Amino acid sequence: MTVKSHSSKNLLQRLAKLVKQNQELIEENEKLKTYISGLEADIGELNVSHGVINTNESNQPVFIEKQTSLKFDMATVMYAHIKGFTKIIEGMDSTAVMDELDEILFQFDSILKKYNILKIKTIGDTYMAAGGIPEKNITNPIQVVMAAMEMQGYLNGLHEVSGRENKIWELRIGIHTGPVTATANGKKKITYDIKGDTVNMVSRMQNYCDDGGIVVSVMTCELIKEFFLCEYFGKMPVKYKGDLELFCVNAIRPEFTLNGKTNTPNEKFDTKFKLIQFTDIQETILDKLEKELPAYLYYHNVKHTVDVVTEVELIGWAEGVSDEDILILKTAALFHDLGHVVSYDEHEFQGTVLAREILPLYAYTDDQVNRICDIILATQLPPNPKNLLQKIICDADLDYLGRSDMIPVSNTLYKELKEQDKIGSLNDWNKLQLKFISGHQYFTRTARKLREVNKQKQIERIRQLIDH
């Protein structure tokens, strides 16, 4: 053995020993965190509205700026332990090993970014991240598990590329979903620290995991089981809370895989995921409508948007369209009047502009966005739909014409137009309504069946209101 190889071996052995000690310190630190969290309530009375009172060396009170703390009711925390130093073989270059670990961590960071997951910290060979922070969403359990599977896949691929007989790097991952408190630090570059029972539990879970495995809590399992094959793994004792059931994530469900590839999602996976994600998009858009719509929009308001979103889904299912078409329809309905925050007369076009800005942030493809925009434009009056989805949204948009509350709803539209000097008297409005409704037709079989008969009754009611 050369002096150089002997020196490298000693260095690697020392590194392996340090890593092991580091892991023991981390585990001890997590135990202390659990103890400290129980004491925090006792010192809460020291908090003041903008800071905390402390004392300096002279026992004089000092006012300390309080860090920003945010509570998240549903975050998914991932705690990973990268094992490898104990398997390092004689003759390996220590610098190359450390470079390889740095590259692994760099790739992990890229995977987190892809799935919109926040990296919390890296300590030696441990890695912590969280989904649903700082922006709340309901899809974070699925995204964190997808990221974990991709991280495992990357390490497996790295072993195959290296050509080594023995696999050096192994990854054990624990994932748990629950409430956390996040503390924001920094001004230019904001970082987050998280704490709570969720963090304490997940830091222990990876110790119960097999090398190369992903273990999730029963809470996370319930939220992801429609997408992934999960197998009961065992129980982990939790102080004061009993046992926590754990499950091993084996693969994406076969019906959601691309060409039989175990962990490659197909279009059905993407559609199912986006239908869940739609709840987050809807909350964002309805909030924007609530805050930014002009006060004179008595008809084209949040309620109308919700009505159209609901109606396109009902008509869509009745017409037998696919899951992806339902997603496209609901998204188009959500955006079809969003353009009113910009312009009244060109709101359909402005809605497409906003859709093209916002939807790519939620991973909608160019084709999906184009279809959505075409459907939005189809709601321009007079309606002239070119395909089934455009017919569905046109019927949903004018669904009120065949409802029993047609006249009071129509009056809100009159009030909206009157305040903008776009219409004359109520009698003029009723004449205009009669002409429009008499010439109107529903395009889908479902809408004709549900609304056409009642629409004729509304025509007769409006005739009686007109002062000739």
C-alpha positions as CSV (number, residue, x, y, z in Angstrom):
1,M,0.0,0.0,0.0
2,T,1.4,3.4,-0.9
3,V,1.6,6.3,1.5
4,K,-1.0,8.2,-0.4
5,S,-3.6,5.3,-0.4
6,H,-2.9,4.7,3.3
7,S,-3.5,8.4,4.0
8,S,-6.8,8.3,2.0
9,K,-8.0,5.2,3.8
10,N,-7.3,6.9,7.2
11,L,-9.1,10.0,6.1
12,L,-12.1,8.1,4.9
13,Q,-12.3,6.1,8.1
14,R,-12.1,9.3,10.1
15,L,-14.9,10.8,8.0
16,A,-17.1,7.7,8.5
17,K,-16.5,7.9,12.3
18,L,-17.4,11.6,12.3
19,V,-20.5,11.0,10.3
20,K,-21.6,8.3,12.7
21,Q,-21.0,10.7,15.7
22,N,-22.9,13.4,13.8
23,Q,-25.9,11.2,13.3
24,E,-25.9,10.3,17.0
25,L,-25.8,14.0,17.9
26,I,-28.7,14.7,15.6
27,E,-30.8,12.0,17.2
28,E,-30.0,13.4,20.6
29,N,-30.8,16.9,19.4
30,E,-34.2,15.7,18.2
31,K,-34.9,14.3,21.7
32,L,-34.0,17.6,23.2
33,K,-36.3,19.4,20.8
34,T,-39.2,17.3,21.9
35,Y,-38.5,18.2,25.5
36,I,-38.0,21.9,24.7
37,S,-41.3,22.1,22.8
38,G,-43.1,21.0,26.0
39,L,-41.4,24.0,27.8
40,E,-42.3,26.6,25.3
41,A,-45.8,27.1,26.6
42,D,-44.3,28.0,30.0
43,I,-42.4,30.9,28.6
44,G,-45.1,32.2,26.3
45,E,-46.0,34.9,28.9
46,L,-42.6,36.6,28.2
47,N,-43.7,37.4,24.6
48,V,-44.8,40.9,23.8
49,S,-46.5,42.1,20.7
50,H,-43.4,42.8,18.7
51,G,-40.7,41.0,20.6
52,V,-39.4,39.2,23.6
53,I,-38.0,40.5,26.8
54,N,-34.6,39.0,27.7
55,T,-31.7,40.1,30.0
56,N,-28.1,40.9,29.3
57,E,-25.0,40.2,31.4
58,S,-25.9,43.1,33.8
59,N,-29.4,41.6,34.3
60,Q,-30.9,44.5,32.5
61,P,-34.0,43.9,30.3
62,V,-33.2,43.9,26.5
63,F,-35.9,44.0,23.8
64,I,-35.2,41.4,21.1
65,E,-36.9,41.5,17.7
66,K,-39.3,38.6,17.4
67,Q,-38.9,36.3,14.4
68,T,-41.9,35.7,12.1
69,S,-43.7,32.5,12.9
70,L,-46.3,30.9,10.7
71,K,-48.6,28.0,11.4
72,F,-49.4,25.4,8.8
73,D,-52.2,23.0,9.5
74,M,-51.1,20.6,6.8
75,A,-47.5,20.2,5.8
76,T,-45.6,17.1,4.7
77,V,-42.2,16.8,6.2
78,M,-39.5,14.5,4.7
79,Y,-36.5,13.4,6.7
80,A,-33.8,11.5,4.8
81,H,-30.6,9.9,6.0
82,I,-27.9,9.3,3.3
83,K,-25.9,6.2,4.3
84,G,-22.6,5.6,2.7
85,F,-19.4,6.4,4.6
86,T,-19.5,3.0,6.4
87,K,-19.4,1.2,3.1
88,I,-16.5,3.1,1.6
89,I,-13.9,0.6,0.4
90,E,-10.1,0.8,0.5
91,G,-8.4,2.7,-2.3
92,M,-11.3,5.2,-2.9
93,D,-10.2,8.8,-3.3
94,S,-11.6,10.8,-0.3
95,T,-12.0,14.0,-2.4
96,A,-13.9,12.1,-5.1
97,V,-16.3,10.7,-2.4
98,M,-17.0,14.1,-1.0
99,D,-17.5,15.5,-4.4
100,E,-20.0,12.7,-5.2
101,L,-21.9,13.5,-2.0
102,D,-22.1,17.1,-3.0
103,E,-23.4,16.2,-6.4
104,I,-26.1,14.0,-4.7
105,L,-27.2,16.8,-2.5
106,F,-27.2,19.2,-5.5
107,Q,-29.5,16.8,-7.5
108,F,-31.8,16.4,-4.5
109,D,-32.1,20.2,-4.3
110,S,-33.1,20.2,-8.0
111,I,-35.7,17.5,-7.4
112,L,-37.3,19.5,-4.6
113,K,-37.5,22.5,-6.8
114,K,-39.3,20.5,-9.5
115,Y,-42.0,19.4,-7.0
116,N,-42.3,22.8,-5.3
117,I,-40.9,21.5,-2.0
118,L,-39.0,23.7,0.4
119,K,-35.6,22.5,1.6
120,I,-35.3,23.1,5.3
121,K,-31.7,22.1,6.1
122,T,-28.8,19.7,5.4
123,I,-26.7,18.5,8.3
124,G,-23.9,16.2,7.2
125,D,-25.6,13.2,5.6
126,T,-29.2,14.1,6.8
127,Y,-31.6,16.0,4.7
128,M,-34.9,17.7,5.7
129,A,-37.5,19.2,3.4
130,A,-41.2,20.1,3.7
131,G,-44.1,20.5,1.2
132,G,-47.0,23.0,1.8
133,I,-44.6,25.6,3.0
134,P,-44.5,28.6,2.7
135,E,-47.4,28.5,0.2
136,K,-50.2,26.3,1.5
137,N,-51.6,23.6,-0.8
138,I,-53.4,20.3,-0.5
139,T,-51.2,18.4,-2.9
140,N,-48.0,18.4,-0.8
141,P,-48.2,14.8,0.4
142,I,-48.3,13.5,-3.2
143,Q,-45.5,15.9,-4.3
144,V,-43.2,14.9,-1.4
145,V,-43.6,11.2,-2.0
146,M,-43.0,11.8,-5.8
147,A,-39.8,13.7,-4.9
148,A,-38.7,10.9,-2.5
149,M,-39.2,8.3,-5.1
150,E,-37.2,10.3,-7.6
151,M,-34.4,10.8,-5.1
152,Q,-34.2,7.0,-4.5
153,G,-34.3,6.5,-8.3
154,Y,-31.4,8.9,-8.8
155,L,-29.2,7.0,-6.3
156,N,-30.1,3.7,-7.9
157,G,-29.1,5.1,-11.3
158,L,-25.9,6.5,-9.8
159,H,-24.9,3.1,-8.7
160,E,-25.5,1.6,-12.2
161,V,-23.5,4.4,-13.9
162,S,-20.6,4.0,-11.5
163,G,-20.0,0.3,-12.3
164,R,-19.1,-0.5,-8.7
165,E,-19.8,-4.0,-7.5
166,N,-21.1,-2.7,-4.1
167,K,-23.6,0.0,-3.7
168,I,-22.1,2.8,-1.6
169,W,-24.9,5.2,-1.1
170,E,-28.2,4.2,0.5
171,L,-31.1,6.5,1.4
172,R,-33.7,6.0,4.1
173,I,-36.6,8.3,4.0
174,G,-39.4,9.0,6.5
175,I,-42.4,11.2,5.6
176,H,-45.2,12.5,7.9
177,T,-48.1,14.9,7.3
178,G,-49.4,17.2,10.0
179,P,-49.3,20.7,11.5
180,V,-46.0,22.6,11.9
181,T,-44.9,26.0,13.0
182,A,-42.4,27.6,10.6
183,T,-40.0,30.4,11.5
184,A,-38.9,32.7,8.7
185,N,-35.3,34.0,9.0
186,G,-33.3,36.5,6.9
187,K,-34.3,39.4,4.7
188,K,-32.7,39.0,1.3
189,K,-32.7,35.2,1.3
190,I,-35.4,33.9,3.5
191,T,-34.9,30.5,5.1
192,Y,-37.3,28.5,7.3
193,D,-37.0,26.4,10.4
194,I,-39.9,24.2,11.4
195,K,-40.9,22.6,14.7
196,G,-43.7,20.7,16.3
197,D,-44.7,17.1,16.9
198,T,-44.8,16.4,13.1
199,V,-41.1,17.2,12.9
200,N,-40.2,15.3,16.0
201,M,-42.0,12.2,14.7
202,V,-40.6,12.2,11.2
203,S,-37.0,12.5,12.4
204,R,-37.5,9.2,14.1
205,M,-39.3,7.5,11.3
206,Q,-36.3,7.1,9.0
207,N,-34.7,4.9,11.7
208,Y,-37.5,2.4,11.2
209,C,-37.0,2.4,7.4
210,D,-35.0,-0.2,5.4
211,D,-32.1,1.0,3.3
212,G,-33.5,2.3,-0.1
213,G,-37.0,2.5,1.4
214,I,-39.6,5.2,1.9
215,V,-41.7,5.0,5.1
216,V,-44.8,7.2,5.5
217,S,-47.1,7.7,8.5
218,V,-50.8,6.5,8.4
219,M,-51.7,10.2,8.0
220,T,-49.7,10.6,4.8
221,C,-50.7,7.1,3.6
222,E,-54.4,8.1,3.6
223,L,-53.7,11.2,1.5
224,I,-51.6,9.4,-1.2
225,K,-53.0,5.8,-1.3
226,E,-55.1,6.6,-4.5
227,F,-51.8,7.2,-6.3
228,F,-49.3,4.8,-4.7
229,L,-49.1,1.2,-3.6
230,C,-48.5,1.3,0.1
231,E,-47.8,-1.8,2.3
232,Y,-48.2,-2.0,6.1
233,F,-44.8,-1.7,7.6
234,G,-45.2,-1.7,11.4
235,K,-45.7,0.6,14.4
236,M,-43.5,3.2,16.0
237,P,-44.1,4.1,19.6
238,V,-44.8,7.8,20.2
239,K,-44.5,9.2,23.7
240,Y,-47.9,10.2,25.2
241,K,-49.6,9.4,21.8
242,G,-49.5,5.6,21.6
243,D,-48.3,3.8,18.5
244,L,-48.0,5.4,15.0
245,E,-48.7,3.1,12.1
246,L,-46.2,3.2,9.3
247,F,-46.5,2.1,5.7
248,C,-43.8,1.4,3.0
249,V,-44.4,3.1,-0.3
250,N,-43.5,0.6,-3.0
251,A,-44.5,2.2,-6.3
252,I,-47.0,4.3,-8.3
253,R,-50.2,2.3,-8.9
254,P,-49.9,0.4,-12.2
255,E,-52.9,2.2,-13.8
256,F,-51.0,5.5,-13.3
257,T,-47.6,4.4,-14.8
258,L,-46.2,5.2,-18.2
259,N,-45.7,2.0,-20.4
260,G,-45.3,-0.2,-17.3
261,K,-42.4,1.9,-15.8
262,T,-42.8,1.5,-12.1
263,N,-42.2,5.1,-11.0
264,T,-43.0,7.1,-14.1
265,P,-46.4,8.8,-14.0
266,N,-48.7,8.9,-17.0
267,E,-51.3,11.3,-18.2
268,K,-54.0,9.7,-16.0
269,F,-51.8,10.4,-12.9
270,D,-51.3,14.0,-14.1
271,T,-55.0,14.5,-14.6
272,K,-56.0,13.0,-11.2
273,F,-53.3,15.2,-9.5
274,K,-54.5,18.3,-11.3
275,L,-58.1,17.7,-10.3
276,I,-57.0,17.7,-6.7
277,Q,-54.7,20.7,-7.3
278,F,-57.7,22.5,-8.8
279,T,-59.0,23.3,-5.3
280,D,-55.8,25.3,-4.6
281,I,-56.1,27.2,-7.9
282,Q,-59.8,27.9,-7.3
283,E,-59.1,29.3,-3.9
284,T,-56.5,31.6,-5.4
285,I,-58.7,32.8,-8.3
286,L,-61.8,33.3,-6.2
287,D,-59.8,35.3,-3.7
288,K,-58.5,37.5,-6.5
289,L,-62.1,38.0,-7.8
290,E,-63.3,38.9,-4.3
291,K,-60.6,41.5,-3.9
292,E,-60.3,43.0,-7.4
293,L,-63.7,42.9,-9.1
294,P,-65.4,46.3,-9.4
295,A,-68.3,46.9,-6.9
296,Y,-70.8,47.4,-9.7
297,L,-70.6,43.7,-10.8
298,Y,-73.8,42.4,-9.3
299,Y,-74.1,39.5,-11.8
300,H,-70.5,38.7,-12.9
301,N,-69.4,38.1,-9.4
302,V,-67.8,35.3,-7.4
303,K,-71.1,33.5,-7.1
304,H,-71.6,33.3,-10.9
305,T,-68.1,31.9,-11.3
306,V,-68.8,29.2,-8.7
307,D,-72.1,28.4,-10.4
308,V,-70.5,27.9,-13.8
309,V,-67.7,25.8,-12.4
310,T,-70.3,23.6,-10.7
311,E,-72.5,23.4,-13.8
312,V,-69.8,22.5,-16.3
313,E,-68.9,19.5,-14.1
314,L,-72.5,18.4,-13.9
315,I,-73.1,18.7,-17.6
316,G,-69.7,17.3,-18.5
317,W,-70.3,14.1,-16.5
318,A,-73.8,13.7,-18.0
319,E,-72.4,14.2,-21.5
320,G,-69.8,11.5,-20.8
321,V,-66.6,13.5,-21.2
322,S,-63.2,12.3,-19.9
323,D,-61.5,13.2,-16.6
324,E,-59.1,15.4,-18.5
325,D,-62.0,17.2,-20.2
326,I,-63.6,17.8,-16.8
327,L,-60.3,19.4,-15.6
328,I,-60.2,21.6,-18.8
329,L,-63.8,22.6,-18.4
330,K,-63.6,23.5,-14.7
331,T,-60.4,25.5,-15.2
332,A,-61.9,27.4,-18.2
333,A,-65.0,28.1,-16.1
334,L,-62.9,29.4,-13.3
335,F,-61.1,31.8,-15.6
336,H,-63.9,32.8,-17.9
337,D,-64.9,35.9,-16.1
338,L,-61.5,36.7,-14.4
339,G,-60.8,39.2,-17.1
340,H,-63.4,41.5,-15.4
341,V,-60.7,42.6,-13.0
342,V,-59.0,44.2,-16.1
343,S,-61.8,45.2,-18.5
344,Y,-65.6,44.7,-18.8
345,D,-66.1,44.7,-22.5
346,E,-63.1,42.5,-23.4
347,H,-63.2,40.3,-20.3
348,E,-63.1,37.0,-22.2
349,F,-59.9,38.0,-23.9
350,Q,-58.4,39.3,-20.7
351,G,-59.3,36.1,-19.0
352,T,-57.2,34.2,-21.6
353,V,-54.3,36.5,-20.9
354,L,-54.4,35.8,-17.2
355,A,-54.9,32.0,-17.8
356,R,-51.7,32.0,-19.9
357,E,-49.8,33.7,-17.1
358,I,-51.1,31.7,-14.2
359,L,-51.7,28.1,-15.4
360,P,-48.1,27.3,-16.4
361,L,-47.3,27.9,-12.7
362,Y,-49.4,24.8,-11.9
363,A,-47.8,22.7,-14.6
364,Y,-50.6,23.0,-17.2
365,T,-49.2,22.1,-20.6
366,D,-49.3,24.4,-23.6
367,D,-51.9,22.2,-25.2
368,Q,-54.1,22.3,-22.1
369,V,-53.8,26.1,-21.8
370,N,-54.7,26.6,-25.5
371,R,-57.8,24.4,-25.2
372,I,-58.8,26.4,-22.0
373,C,-58.4,29.7,-23.8
374,D,-60.5,28.6,-26.8
375,I,-63.3,27.5,-24.4
376,I,-63.2,30.9,-22.6
377,L,-63.5,32.8,-25.8
378,A,-66.5,30.6,-26.8
379,T,-68.5,32.3,-24.0
380,Q,-68.5,35.6,-26.0
381,L,-72.1,36.7,-27.0
382,P,-73.7,35.6,-29.1
383,P,-72.4,32.0,-28.4
384,N,-71.1,30.0,-31.3
385,P,-69.4,26.9,-29.9
386,K,-67.4,24.7,-32.2
387,N,-67.0,21.5,-30.1
388,L,-68.7,19.7,-27.2
389,L,-66.6,21.3,-24.4
390,Q,-67.4,24.8,-25.8
391,K,-71.1,23.8,-26.0
392,I,-71.0,22.7,-22.3
393,I,-69.5,26.0,-21.0
394,C,-71.9,28.0,-23.1
395,D,-74.9,26.1,-21.6
396,A,-73.4,26.4,-18.1
397,D,-72.8,30.2,-18.5
398,L,-76.4,30.8,-19.4
399,D,-77.9,28.1,-17.2
400,Y,-79.9,30.7,-15.3
401,L,-82.2,31.2,-18.3
402,G,-83.9,27.9,-17.5
403,R,-83.9,28.2,-13.8
404,S,-86.8,29.2,-11.5
405,D,-84.8,32.2,-10.2
406,M,-84.2,33.5,-13.8
407,I,-85.9,36.9,-13.3
408,P,-84.2,38.0,-10.0
409,V,-80.8,36.9,-11.5
410,S,-81.6,38.7,-14.7
411,N,-82.3,41.9,-12.6
412,T,-78.8,41.8,-11.1
413,L,-77.4,41.9,-14.7
414,Y,-79.7,44.8,-15.4
415,K,-78.5,46.7,-12.4
416,E,-74.9,46.0,-13.4
417,L,-75.5,47.3,-16.9
418,K,-77.5,50.3,-15.6
419,E,-74.7,51.6,-13.4
420,Q,-72.5,51.6,-16.4
421,D,-75.0,53.4,-18.6
422,K,-75.2,50.5,-20.9
423,I,-79.0,50.0,-20.7
424,G,-82.1,52.2,-20.4
425,S,-85.3,51.5,-18.4
426,L,-86.2,48.1,-16.9
427,N,-89.0,47.8,-19.5
428,D,-86.3,48.2,-22.2
429,W,-84.3,45.5,-20.5
430,N,-87.2,43.1,-20.4
431,K,-87.9,43.6,-24.1
432,L,-84.2,42.9,-24.8
433,Q,-84.3,39.9,-22.6
434,L,-87.4,38.5,-24.3
435,K,-85.7,38.9,-27.7
436,F,-82.5,37.2,-26.5
437,I,-84.1,34.3,-24.7
438,S,-86.6,33.6,-27.5
439,G,-83.7,33.2,-29.9
440,H,-81.5,31.3,-27.5
441,Q,-81.0,27.5,-27.7
442,Y,-79.1,25.1,-25.4
443,F,-76.5,23.2,-27.2
444,T,-76.1,20.0,-25.2
445,R,-78.7,17.2,-24.8
446,T,-78.3,17.5,-21.0
447,A,-79.1,21.2,-20.8
448,R,-82.0,20.9,-23.2
449,K,-83.4,18.1,-21.0
450,L,-82.9,20.0,-17.7
451,R,-83.6,23.6,-18.7
452,E,-85.5,24.1,-21.9
453,V,-89.0,23.5,-20.6
454,N,-88.5,25.9,-17.7
455,K,-86.9,28.4,-20.0
456,Q,-90.2,28.6,-22.0
457,K,-92.0,29.4,-18.7
458,Q,-89.6,32.2,-18.1
459,I,-90.3,33.7,-21.5
460,E,-94.0,33.9,-20.6
461,R,-93.3,35.5,-17.3
462,I,-91.1,38.2,-19.0
463,R,-93.9,38.9,-21.5
464,Q,-96.3,39.6,-18.7
465,L,-93.8,42.1,-17.2
466,I,-93.4,44.1,-20.4
467,D,-95.4,47.4,-20.6
468,H,-96.5,47.7,-24.2
